[in-house]
Amino acid sequence: MTSQEFEKSIQAGSIPLLCYLYGDEPFLLERCVERILSITVDPGFRDFNFNLFYGNESKGVDILNAAMTLPMFCERRTVLVRRADALRSEELETLLPYINNPSESTCLIFTGTKTDQRKKFFQEIKKRGELVEYKKIYEAKLGDFIKGEARLKEREIEPAAVGLLSAMIGNNLQELSSQIEKLAIYTGQRKRITIDDVKTIASDSKAFTVFELCRFVGMRDMRNAVKSLDTLFRDGEQAPAIIGALARHSRQLWRVRELLNRNAIQGEISREAGINPYFLQEIIVQAKKFSVPDLKKLIEELHVCDMASKSGGNPHAILHQLLFRICLNQTEN
């Protein structure tokens, strides 16, 4: 069962007796757990009917005993095991009899980042319950996520606003959801979120400043690029995040430059590079300021900067020197 199918079944009121949720997208995973808990745990009887364990510090027998305990004053007991991928093999063996015959009055939830589906424990969960993976949402699918978050707030969001949020924040789903929450409050009774709304709400955020930095670097606008970089360091942004954003933008420019070299039409460039049409023309202008070898060299230099900043170098000086080389077209040989 996919994560989307699983969540639809939860929304329809179908709560499994047993599930293991895992993957590299913690925001969606944790939100699903909270939805399950909101249905299965009566706040008035939480102390009686809810047990929380951590796999790195729990024994299988304790989890087993909790899952087999009858609920008090309610129809169901809920047992949540976080960091379940840290449970030792012997603890998983202890739990196997319960996995093969789960209690009808307990909802047992495991969460983790990974599974070893060669082990009988996971094979049996897949047979008796639900083994659900939450995969990282990549950039091509971010638009659907943003629009979905807006719908949850009973809002529509225009395509340009979707593109700006996606470009600013990337696949940090928690931050994207937070921005949609702010936008819903800001727009009040108005049901449509515009790009101007996004600019207003995000104008003082680190994400917007990083976005602006990438834009200025792409335009080889040294004055404004340095100004944005200084603002980010003043506000406490860390060098790896800045370098990561510049690397993503450089890879995007590289892809667009390659497509331009093939004489691709704008629709093809937008589709192949995953760029919102609203931003395409500006990205094309930026890409034309670089050759493919320029961009390859830039990405290599960003990697060197990343290693240097993590090895005791001065991140502020390292990034300033890189901006000078990029914007003044003085890349190193």
SVG drawing of the C-alpha trace seen along z (x, -y; Angstrom):
<svg xmlns="http://www.w3.org/2000/svg" viewBox="-15 -46 59 62">
<polyline fill="none" stroke="black" stroke-width="0.4" points="0.0,0.0 1.3,-3.4 1.4,-6.3 -1.4,-8.0 -3.6,-4.9 -2.8,-4.4 -3.8,-8.0 -7.0,-7.7 -7.9,-4.6 -7.2,-6.4 -9.4,-9.3 -12.1,-6.8 -11.9,-5.5 -10.0,-2.2 -7.5,-2.0 -5.1,1.0 -4.3,3.1 -0.7,3.1 1.4,0.8 5.1,-0.1 5.6,-3.5 9.1,-4.3 11.0,-6.4 13.1,-9.6 10.2,-12.1 9.6,-12.6 7.1,-15.5 4.5,-13.4 5.2,-10.3 4.7,-12.2 1.6,-13.9 0.1,-10.6 1.0,-9.3 -0.7,-12.4 -3.8,-11.7 -4.0,-8.1 -3.5,-9.2 -6.2,-11.8 -8.6,-9.1 -7.5,-6.3 -6.6,-8.1 -9.3,-9.7 -7.6,-12.7 -9.5,-12.1 -8.1,-8.6 -4.7,-9.1 -2.8,-8.1 -4.7,-4.8 -4.7,-3.8 -1.6,-5.2 2.0,-3.8 5.1,-5.4 8.3,-3.5 11.6,-4.2 13.3,-1.3 16.8,-2.3 15.9,-2.0 13.1,0.5 12.7,4.3 10.4,6.3 8.7,7.8 7.6,4.4 6.1,3.5 4.5,6.9 2.9,6.5 1.6,3.0 0.1,4.2 -1.6,7.1 -3.1,5.0 -6.8,4.4 -7.9,0.7 -9.6,-1.0 -12.9,-2.9 -12.4,-2.8 -12.6,-0.4 -8.9,-0.6 -5.4,-0.9 -2.7,-2.6 1.0,-1.7 3.5,-3.8 7.1,-2.6 9.4,-5.4 12.9,-4.6 11.7,-1.1 14.5,-0.5 16.8,-0.6 15.1,2.5 17.6,5.3 17.0,8.6 16.2,10.4 13.6,7.9 12.0,8.3 11.9,12.1 10.1,11.5 7.4,9.5 6.9,12.0 4.1,14.0 2.1,10.8 2.7,9.7 1.2,13.1 -1.8,12.6 -2.4,9.0 -4.9,7.9 -8.3,6.7 -8.3,4.0 -4.9,2.5 -3.5,0.3 0.3,0.9 2.3,-1.6 6.0,-1.3 7.9,-4.2 11.5,-4.4 13.6,-5.5 14.3,-2.1 13.4,1.6 15.2,4.9 12.6,6.8 14.7,9.9 13.8,10.3 10.7,12.3 9.4,9.5 8.9,7.2 7.6,10.0 4.9,10.8 4.0,7.1 3.5,6.9 1.2,9.9 -0.8,9.1 -0.8,5.3 0.5,2.4 4.1,1.6 4.1,-1.9 7.0,-3.9 7.1,-7.7 9.4,-8.7 11.1,-12.1 9.1,-14.3 11.3,-15.6 11.0,-18.9 8.9,-17.7 6.1,-16.8 6.4,-19.8 3.7,-21.7 1.1,-19.0 2.1,-19.1 1.8,-22.9 -1.6,-22.9 -2.7,-20.1 -1.6,-22.1 -3.5,-25.1 -6.6,-23.0 -6.4,-21.8 -6.7,-25.5 -9.6,-26.0 -7.4,-28.1 -6.4,-28.1 -2.9,-29.1 -1.9,-30.5 0.8,-28.7 3.3,-31.5 3.0,-31.5 3.5,-27.7 6.6,-28.2 8.0,-30.8 7.4,-28.7 9.0,-25.7 12.0,-27.7 12.5,-29.4 12.1,-26.4 12.7,-23.3 11.5,-20.0 11.4,-21.1 7.8,-20.0 7.5,-21.3 8.6,-24.7 6.3,-24.7 3.4,-23.7 4.3,-26.5 4.4,-29.1 1.0,-28.0 -0.4,-28.3 1.0,-31.9 -0.5,-32.7 -3.9,-31.4 -3.9,-33.7 -2.6,-36.6 -5.2,-36.3 -8.1,-36.2 -11.4,-35.7 -9.8,-35.8 -9.6,-32.3 -6.8,-32.8 -3.1,-33.0 -1.1,-35.1 2.6,-35.5 2.4,-39.0 1.1,-37.4 4.1,-35.0 6.6,-37.8 5.0,-39.8 5.0,-36.9 8.4,-35.6 10.2,-38.9 12.0,-38.8 12.7,-35.0 16.0,-33.3 14.4,-31.2 13.5,-34.3 17.0,-35.8 18.6,-32.5 16.3,-32.6 17.4,-36.2 21.1,-35.2 20.7,-32.5 19.0,-34.9 21.7,-37.6 24.4,-35.0 22.6,-33.8 22.6,-37.4 26.2,-37.8 25.1,-40.8 28.0,-41.0 26.8,-44.0 23.4,-42.5 24.7,-38.9 27.2,-40.0 24.5,-42.0 22.2,-38.9 25.1,-36.7 25.9,-39.2 22.3,-39.3 22.2,-35.5 25.3,-35.3 23.9,-38.1 20.7,-36.2 22.6,-33.0 22.2,-30.9 24.8,-28.2 27.2,-27.8 26.1,-24.3 22.5,-25.5 23.7,-28.4 26.1,-26.2 23.4,-23.6 21.0,-26.2 23.6,-27.6 24.5,-24.1 20.8,-23.3 20.4,-26.6 23.6,-25.9 22.5,-22.4 19.2,-23.9 21.1,-26.6 23.3,-23.8 20.2,-21.8 18.7,-24.9 22.0,-25.8 22.2,-22.3 18.6,-22.6 19.3,-26.0 22.3,-24.6 20.0,-22.0 17.7,-24.7 14.9,-23.4 11.7,-25.4 10.5,-27.1 7.8,-24.5 10.3,-21.7 12.8,-23.6 10.1,-24.2 9.1,-20.5 12.6,-19.0 14.1,-21.3 11.0,-21.3 10.7,-25.1 7.5,-26.9 6.7,-28.9 6.3,-32.1 10.1,-32.0 11.3,-30.4 12.3,-33.6 14.4,-34.9 16.1,-31.5 16.9,-31.5 18.4,-34.9 20.6,-33.7 21.6,-30.5 22.7,-32.5 25.3,-34.3 27.1,-31.0 28.6,-28.3 28.2,-24.6 31.9,-24.4 31.3,-27.5 28.5,-25.8 30.4,-22.5 33.3,-24.4 31.0,-26.4 29.5,-23.2 33.0,-21.7 34.0,-24.9 30.9,-24.8 31.9,-21.3 35.4,-22.6 33.8,-25.4 31.6,-23.0 34.6,-20.8 36.7,-23.9 34.0,-25.4 33.6,-22.0 37.3,-21.7 37.9,-24.8 37.9,-27.4 36.2,-30.8 32.8,-30.3 32.2,-34.0 35.5,-34.6 35.3,-31.4 31.8,-32.3 32.7,-35.9 35.7,-34.8 33.5,-32.5 31.0,-35.2 33.7,-37.5 35.0,-34.7 31.5,-34.0 30.2,-37.5 33.4,-38.9 33.8,-35.8 37.1,-34.9 36.6,-31.2 39.7,-29.3 41.4,-26.9"/>
</svg>
